[in-house]
Amino acid sequence: MILVGRAMTVLESDLVSDGCGTHNPALGGSFGLMLDALDDLKEDEVYVCSGSSDTYALVGELMATRAKQLKAAGFAVNGFIRDTLGILDLEIPTFSYGSYAQDQAPRGKVDYRVPILVGQVRVNPGDIIFGDIDGVLAIPQAQEKEIIQRAYEKATGEKTVGEAIKAGMSAKAAFEKYGIM
């Protein structure tokens, strides 16, 4: 599966669920602002979520059904998903650590359209998200033109090297000639 779209960032946060309460009324509901975030997805946007522990899934089949209805591009979550077969049946691109059966309510709460960290990578709303079998990457909006141009040049160069190797050139000679391997 291939995933391409603009980031709709979602900041997930673990909350104590033993009735301790909160001063923020937005966090009082079962999911905080997660349902608002989900319903705010725009066509071709990617739901990019990070910030929680790995004790529950960040996306499930019902969320994927809503995202598909909204014509979102898919999901890239820094955590787990659940309802994997249902998500696969929907054919909505979804990237995660894997699957885990525990849902997020009442454990996780969210904010959205805010900068987030995925590992050590900052993702801002509107950044380009690209995912394929090798993983997911974020292209910052401020540098997207330069990055896309350089990626195109690298891919074109690698294709040239690949053709040279197929024609019999050694890997060492190809690297010496093209500087690409």
Secondary structure as the mmCIF struct_conf table of DSSP 4:
data_model
#
loop_
_struct_conf.conf_type_id
_struct_conf.id
_struct_conf.beg_label_comp_id
_struct_conf.beg_label_asym_id
_struct_conf.beg_label_seq_id
_struct_conf.end_label_comp_id
_struct_conf.end_label_asym_id
_struct_conf.end_label_seq_id
STRN STRN1 LEU A 3 ASP A 14
BEND BEND1 ASP A 18 GLY A 19
BEND BEND2 HIS A 23 HIS A 23
HELX_RH_3T_P HELX_RH_3T_P1 PRO A 25 LEU A 27
BEND BEND3 GLY A 28 PHE A 31
STRN STRN2 GLY A 32 GLY A 32
TURN_TY1_P TURN_TY1_P1 LEU A 33 LEU A 33
HELX_RH_AL_P HELX_RH_AL_P1 MET A 34 ASP A 39
TURN_TY1_P TURN_TY1_P2 ASP A 40 ASP A 40
TURN_TY1_P TURN_TY1_P3 GLU A 43 ASP A 44
STRN STRN3 GLU A 45 SER A 50
BEND BEND4 SER A 52 SER A 52
BEND BEND5 ASP A 54 TYR A 56
STRN STRN4 ALA A 57 VAL A 59
HELX_RH_AL_P HELX_RH_AL_P2 GLU A 61 GLN A 69
TURN_TY1_P TURN_TY1_P4 LEU A 70 LYS A 71
STRN STRN5 GLY A 74 VAL A 77
BEND BEND6 ASN A 78 GLY A 79
STRN STRN6 PHE A 80 ILE A 81
HELX_RH_AL_P HELX_RH_AL_P3 THR A 84 LEU A 90
TURN_TY1_P TURN_TY1_P5 GLU A 91 GLU A 91
STRN STRN7 THR A 94 PHE A 95
BEND BEND7 TYR A 97 TYR A 97
STRN STRN8 GLY A 98 SER A 99
BEND BEND8 ALA A 101 ALA A 101
TURN_TY1_P TURN_TY1_P6 ALA A 105 ARG A 107
STRN STRN9 GLY A 108 TYR A 112
BEND BEND9 ARG A 113 VAL A 114
STRN STRN10 ILE A 116 VAL A 118
TURN_TY1_P TURN_TY1_P7 GLY A 119 GLN A 120
STRN STRN11 VAL A 121 VAL A 123
TURN_TY1_P TURN_TY1_P8 PRO A 125 GLY A 126
STRN STRN12 ILE A 128 ASP A 132
TURN_TY1_P TURN_TY1_P9 ILE A 133 ASP A 134
STRN STRN13 GLY A 135 ILE A 139
HELX_RH_3T_P HELX_RH_3T_P2 GLN A 141 GLN A 143
HELX_RH_AL_P HELX_RH_AL_P4 GLU A 144 LYS A 166
TURN_TY1_P TURN_TY1_P10 ALA A 167 GLY A 168
HELX_RH_AL_P HELX_RH_AL_P5 ALA A 171 TYR A 178
BEND BEND10 GLY A 179 GLY A 179
#
